[in-house]
Amino acid sequence: MTKAQEIYEEIEKRITNGVEKADAFRQLAEETNRPFDSLRGSYYTWKRKLEGGDSAKPSRTRRRETTLDAALADGRAALERALASIDKEIEAAKTRAEEAKAEHEALKASAADRKKAITERLGALK
């Protein structure tokens, strides 16, 4: 497991437990004695990799002139990238939906206890 993956998983675990993302970075930076921005860089590097991005993006080719074949090849490549990105978007949306469902269920499960505690405190203030 890479360091970036470890950082990503730790930050995600904290977010799942209700910690704001920025606070999760701060906490981990303090605990590991690493710079805040270094942790953020590692986190987003790994996230981009998971989402199918590549840190070593292919450079654009320099052409002296555009030919019909080159233009068609560029168009074909763009459409193929678009097809691949649709699948990534669907997977990302599915992940967000699952996270939202888990949050909903956790809030719903704790609602009665939280309401009871607030009601008791309101009663104590009267």
Summary of the structure (lengths in Angstrom):
residues: 126
radius of gyration: 22.9
end to end distance: 55.7
largest distance: 81.5
contacts: 259
relative contact order: 0.07
helix: 79%
strand: 0%
